[in-house]
Every structure is written in structure tokens, then in C-alpha cells.
Amino acid sequence: MQIQLNLFKDGGYGVGIKIAHALADAQALMVFVHHWAAQSRKSFASIDTSPLMDAPIFNPALLDAHAAGNIDGPAANPALISAARQLPLHRFDWWRTDAPGYPPFSLPTTKNSMPSGEILSQIELSPSTSAPWSQWDFSRPVRYTQLHYPGPELDRLKEQARADGRPDISRLDALLAHIWAVINRARGHDISTEDVFLDLTLGVRARVSPPLPDSFMGSPLFLAHIKASGASACASSVGQTASKIRETMLQFTPDAVGAMLHDAAHEVSPQRLWQAFLGTQYTLVTSWLRLKVYQVDFVGSNQQPRYVHAVMPKMDGCLQVMDPGVDDGGVDIALYLDSEAMRKLLVDRQLHVL
């Protein structure tokens, strides 16, 4: 973990935090930030020194306890493995260095993640597929942009989606369905018969029973996905696509997550399997919503931060949803996309719902 403080001549300051994702997801990171800010406010004799999140809980065994079956036994339960592998989870093999298009510069980190040859010779790896490296052109420039969708626009999107979709579609479901169609059009998939994927980052905390505390520290995440042909993803209504998103999320019941945790616990090296990908056929979504990022106050000034931004590598297809810095009930979208596709997206008249 690294922290950098920048002090500016006008009295302002910037705080930068970087942490290994395997140790903390965004929620765990913000638990740390809110407790740090509360301690800092004490130094400034602030009246309000209570943190905005509960005390951190670091106890990985709490997550292990939600795995189905015996995760310490010599072999996995076949029924639980079967249940887990019927879920919409990619199993891209990071170790298949002979896959078409595999980038040679990744070889050192790939090799570093593997057990010794002696160990590998004595085990049978679980089923996997080659990563579609040929669909991810690292040589193409990637552009970043930030989009803002005000609350009233999100409400219109949700109403539109529910009119021809499920009645429980959320504003986020509708927004993701809408922006995914815009991205696929910008990428030129509107007449494509090839599959495109929306990879969804989902948290485990609320998907086990009883749920883990919001302040559970770690990175209990997984990535599910929906897929469609490019043409279908562009032509489908917001309601149809949002319904697929909602139905996919609802598959991850406590029993399903328990089976998934059982499967992961019996993997020789879970980091071998990627549940998401990037490049022209993939859009990877992560959400930082409801983490109170604009309520961080280190000095007790009652002033909200001017700007909060999650710095991501410039990778084609990465999309992040965040609470906005303006109080209009909306959200911000941070999007990284191939430069040519981004140019087309920004002039798409359907980018916003007027």
C-alpha cells in the first residue's frame, strides 16, 4: 500500500492511495479512508470525529465459513463443482502461453504465478478456456472520458426499461444496459454475429447468508457476465438487456455462492483463471457506488472533496460507475475505450436519454 499527499499553494491538498487489489476492494479501501479521516479530524479538534463506516473486520474465516461442503478435505464435492460451473463465469486460463495472440511481455508474471513443474506434474488442472488475446490489441491508443448521468435521466431510463422488462430493474441495471449498447455501436458491432460480453463485478458480502458486514476487509469479489451477438446487443431494448443483467445477478444466491467458494477453495492456483477480459468484445464494469467518497473530511471543515477519481490503467473496455461530485441524484461513469471507438461514442445522439 502507498499513500501520497500533495500540498498546494492555495491551501488545498490531494490524497492519493494505492493498494493491491488482492488485499482490498474499493469498499475495504473506503472503510480505511473513513476511519483515517475520523482520526484526522480529532487532530483538528473537530466536533464530529465518528467514522462514516463501521469498524473494520479482518477475519477471512468469516468468508470461508460460507463455502459449501468441506473446503479442507482432500477432494472437492462433484455436485458442488457442477453447480458452480453452471454459473455465468468465464474461466480464461492465464497460464496458456501458447494461446493465439498471447502477449510475450506477460510471460514473466505468468510464470511467477505458477507452482513448480514438480507440483504441476502431479495434479490435474480444472477445465478452462484460452483467453481471447487476439481480440485485445495492445498497440491501439486508449482514451479516457468521464460521463455524467443526472438523477432525472436515470429515472427515465429505469422507467423505460421496466416498461418492456422486469419490474425489479434498478437504475444501475438500466444504465449499464444503455451504455453497453452505445459502446457496442461505437465499436462497430451493430452488424456482427460474434458474441460480445458485459463482465459485471459483483460483491460477495451481501450474497451470503447471513451477509458479511459492510466493513469486512478484503477483496471478496467475482465477475459474472451476460453475452449476446453484437447485432443483438445493439438492437435489444434497454429493458431486454437490463432484464438479462438482473436475471444474471439473481442467479448468485447464497447456495450458488457457497458452491462457487467451494470450487475456488479447491483450485490449485485460483489466479490461473480469469473471470473477465478486455478488448473489442468485452466491457468490464466495476461500481464504487454508495461508498460515501464525497463525504470524506480530514479536517472537520464540512466541505466535500472537490474531485474523487479511481485511477485505472488505460485498458480498452474498462467502465467504472461512481457517485458524482454534484448533488443531482445521478452517477458518473469513467470509461476507457479504444480512441476511435471513443470518438464515435461521444458523437452518438443516443448517448443520453433526453
HELIX and SHEET records of a PDB file:
HELIX    1   1 ALA A   26  SER A   43  1                                  18    
HELIX    2   2 PRO A   60  ASP A   64  1                                   5    
HELIX    3   3 PRO A   78  ARG A   85  1                                   8    
HELIX    4   4 PRO A  104  SER A  106  5                                   3    
HELIX    5   5 LEU A  107  ASN A  112  1                                   6    
HELIX    6   6 GLY A  117  LEU A  120  1                                   4    
HELIX    7   7 TRP A  133  GLN A  135  5                                   3    
HELIX    8   8 GLY A  151  ALA A  163  1                                  13    
HELIX    9   9 ARG A  171  ALA A  186  1                                  16    
HELIX   10  10 ARG A  205  ARG A  207  5                                   3    
HELIX   11  11 GLY A  230  ALA A  235  1                                   6    
HELIX   12  12 VAL A  238  LEU A  250  1                                  13    
HELIX   13  13 PRO A  254  ALA A  265  1                                  12    
HELIX   14  14 PRO A  270  ARG A  272  5                                   3    
HELIX   15  15 VAL A  293  GLN A  295  5                                   3    
HELIX   16  16 SER A  339  LEU A  346  1                                   8    
SHEET    1   A 2 GLN A   2  LEU A   7  0                                        
SHEET    2   A 2 TYR A  13  LYS A  18 -1                                        
SHEET    1   B 3 THR A 129  SER A 130  0                                        
SHEET    2   B 3 PHE A  92  ASP A  93  1                                        
SHEET    3   B 3 LEU A 273  TRP A 274 -1                                        
SHEET    1   C 6 VAL A 142  TYR A 149  0                                        
SHEET    2   C 6 VAL A 331  ASP A 338 -1                                        
SHEET    3   C 6 CYS A 318  MET A 322 -1                                        
SHEET    4   C 6 TYR A 282  SER A 287  1                                        
SHEET    5   C 6 ASP A 195  GLY A 203  1                                        
SHEET    6   C 6 LEU A 221  SER A 229 -1                                        
END                                                                             
